């Protein structure tokens, strides 16, 4: 039944990029309609234009409120903010498109905060256009954090058979090791537990990577980082009833998680967590911001200005991001 499917708001992102066309292509996949009530937050005129180079035969229904959406298979509902003209230059940095991308996301956050939608799925925006449009943020995550009043969060990457959440991300390896501490590790373990619990996994099985080869092998490698930075956090989480193990050797842990031994892996630094996801295929990985009071998933690629408007952009990452949004959306 339609009423049992989560309502997903898809933000168009930077309309000069590939966002409009991958959105249109995504709605060609039956699974999107069968598993969710998805609609677009953007500019209907831009979607109409994108039909000319994607070959989509979908109708575009302009709506002014989520309640007007009908979620019919042959029609894409678009909450039309009407911010751009349909002759917006394609494949070029545009302050107008940057501002519009911000406004689409702000509208989606407002709807999610009001519980009118169950999750947000974002097409890519362009950092330069965003800032030229008057919004001085590095990207989606910082906007989401500010507009939801979130001070701490983490990046989760998800593929069909593997989920990874990070203790540190975009810092050098030496800085990452210095930044890891029991408080942060515990917080990320708790985030992983809470996120998967809300998604309907009754008692998520969590595994925590070590920092050193073989998780230090009882002090053989490193300088006691596992004992100082990780073990106290794991012990605290176990004491609170969380099903967590670690620190475990990262070289075999991701294989075990993909096999089904664990529901999610806590990675200590960027490449430790990203590499296993990327090797499964760039089109499979989805970027999820956890720690927010709302669910947000995103494609794991940029605006691709170089191919925008050609109709060749691959929609698989967006389809997977929508699947993950459905999977993570609150079940009660």
N, C-alpha and C positions, 0 to 999 in steps of 0.2 A: 504494500500500500504506500502511496505517496507520502502520507502523513507520518510514516515511520522513518522516512529517509531524512538525513541531516540536511539543513539548508546551508549551502556553501556560497559565499560571495567571492567571485573571481575579479580581482582588480586588473585593469588593462595594462598597468605599468606605463612605460614610455611609449606613447602611441606612434612615435616615429620609428620604433624598432619592430621586432618580430612579434611582440605581444598580441596584437590583434589577429594575426594570421594563425598563431599556434592556438589561440582560444577557439577560433572557428574550426580548426582541424580537430581539436579535442572533442568538440560536440558531435563529431562524426562517429565517435566511439560509443557503441551502445552502452558500455559499462557506466559511462558518466551519467546517463539518464536513469539507468537501472538501479544505481546505488545511491544517488543523491538528488537533491533538488538544487541544482546549480544555476546561477545567473551571473551576469556580468555587471560590474560597476565601472562605468567608463563613458564613452561617447558613442552613441548609436551610429552617427554619420561615419565615424572611422571604421566601425565594424562593417557597415554597408560597403565602404570602399574596399576593404580587405577581401570581400567576396569576389571582386573582379580578378584578383590574382591568386586566389586559392581554389576557385571553382566551386565554392560551397553553395549549395542550393537552400540552405537554412533561411527561414524568415527571421527578421529582427523585430522584436516587439519592444517598443519604448515604454518604460514604466516609470512612475515617479515615487513609488513606494514598494517595498518588498511584498506587501499584501496583494499587489496587483499581478504578481508573477503567476503564470499558469503552469510553468515547467512542462510544456508539451514537447514531445520528441522532435518534431519538425521545426520548432521555433526556439530561438534564443532570446530569453528575456534580458533586456539591458536597462539597468537603472541609469538613465541618461542624464548625466550632469551637464551636457551640452556646453563644454568648455572650449572646444576646438572646432575649426572649420574642416570640411572634408578635403581641402586642398593643402593640409599640413604637409610640408616637405618630408619625404620619407628618407630615412637613413642619415639624417643630419641632426646635430645637437640643436635643440630648440628650447629656449626659456619657457615658451608657452606649454610645450609638452612636459617639461620638467615640473612646472607648477601643477599641471593637470594630474600628473602621476601622484604628486603629493595629495591633492584633493581627493582622488579616488581612494587612496589608502585611508585618509582621515575619515571619509564617509564610511568605509568598511569597518574601521575601528569603532566608530560611533554606533553602528548597527550591532556589532558584536558585544560592546559594552552594555547595550540595551537588551541583549539576548534576543534580538530579532533574527540573527543568523547564528549558526552553530560553529562556524569556522571561516577563516579567511584563507584564500589561496592566491598568491601574488605572481603575476607575470613580471618580467624584469624591468627595472628602471635604470636610468643612466645618471651616475653621480654628478657629472659635469652639468648636465641639463637641469637636474634637481637644484643644484646650487645657483646656477644662473637664473633659475626661476624664483629665487628668493628664499630657499629652504636649505639652511646650512647643516645638513646631516650627511654622514658617510654613506647611508643607505637605509633600507627598509627597517632593519633591526632597531636602530636608534630612534626612529620615528615611532615605532611600535612601543618601545620602552617608555618614551616620554608621554605619549598620549594615553597610555594605560597606567602611568604612575609606577612603573616597574624599575627598581634600582639594581636588581641582580637577575641574571638570566644565563642561559647556556645554549650553545649550538648543538643540535642533534641532527645527525645525518641518518637517513633511513632508506634502505633498499628492501625489495620484497622479502629477503631472507636474513637481513642483518640490520640492527639498529645500534648506533654508536652515539654517545654523548660525551662532551669534552670538558675537562677541567680547565684547560687553557687552550687558546686558539691562535690568534694572529700575533704571536711574539716569537722571538728567536729561542732556540732550544735551551741556551744557558739561562735566559730570563724565565723561560717556562718552568724549569726545575726550581728556580728560586721562588717562583710565585706559588708553586704547589704547597699546600699546607693542610693539616687535618680538617680545619674548618671548611675550606673550599671543597675538599674531596667529599666530606660528609654532605655538604649542601647539594652537590651534584648527584650523589647517590640518592638523596631524598627526592630531588627533582625527577630522576629517572623513575623511581618508585611511584611517585604521585601521578606523573604523566601517564604511565601505562595503566595504573589503577583506574584512573578516570576514563580511560579508553576501554575498560571492561575486562582487563586481565586481573583476575582476583588476587593473586600473590605473585607479582613479577619476579622472575629469577634474574638477578643482577650479578655481573662479573666485573671485577676491577682489575685493570692492567697494572703491572709493575712499571717502574721507571727504567730500571736497568735490565740488561739481558738476563733471562731466566728469573725475573723478579728479584734480582739480587743474589739469589741462591744462598740464603743465610749468611750474607755479608761477604761472599766471595767476590761479587762485583759491586762497584760503587762505594759509597761512604755511609751506608746505613739509611739511605733515603726512604726505602720502603718502611723500615721500622719507625722512622721519625714522622713521615708525612702521610702515610697511607694506612698502616695498620690501626692506629687509634681511631680513624674515621670509620673503618670497617667494623671494628669492635663496637663502636657507639651505635652504628646502624643496626647491627645484629641485636644489640640490647633493646632496641626499640621495635623489634619484631620484623625487620626488613630481611628478606631472603637474599643475602649478598655474600659473595665469596671473593677473596683476594687478599693481597695482590697476587695475580697469576701471570705466568709468562705470556707476553703478548704474541710471541711467534706461533703459538698454537691456539691461543684463546679465540681468535676470530674464526678459525676453522670450527672449533667446538660450538661457538655461538650460532654459526650458520647451520650447523648440524642439528641444532635444536636444544642444546644443553642449557642455553641461557636466552632470555628475552631481549637483553640489552647489555652492551659493553660500555664501561666507563673508561675512556681513553685519557691519558695524562697530557698529551700535547697534540698539536695539529696533525702532523704527518702520521703519527701512530694511529689516529682514528680515521683520517681521510683516505689513506692509501688503500685499505681493505675495501672501502665502499667504491672507490674509483675503479678498482680492478674488476668489479662486477659489471662495469659499463657506465659511461658518463650519463647515458639516458635514464639510468635506473635510480640514481641518487637524488634525494630530495632534501632540501635544507629546511629544518624546522626550528623555530625559536621557542624554547621551553623556559618556563619561569614566568611567562606572561599569564594574565588571568583569562586569556583567550587562546584558541588554537590558531596558529598560522603556519602554513606550509608554503614552500616556494620552489620554483624551478631552480636547478643548480647550474644556470648559465646566464649570460648577459643579454643585452639588447640586440647584439649581432647586426649593427647598422650596415655592415658590408653586404648582407644578403637580404635585408628587409625589403619587402615589396616584390621579391622574386617568386614567392610562393613555395620555396624549397625548404623553409625552416622546419625542423623536426619537432613535433609536438609531444613526443614520448615522455619527456621529463615533466611536462605539465599534466599529462594524463596520470602519471605516477604520483605527482603532488596532490592531485585531486583524490586519488585512491587513499593516500595517506591521511588527508584531511578527514575523509569519511571514517577511516579506521580510528583516528585519534579523537574525533568529536565526542563530547560527553554523551554517555549512554543513558543518563537519567537527569 
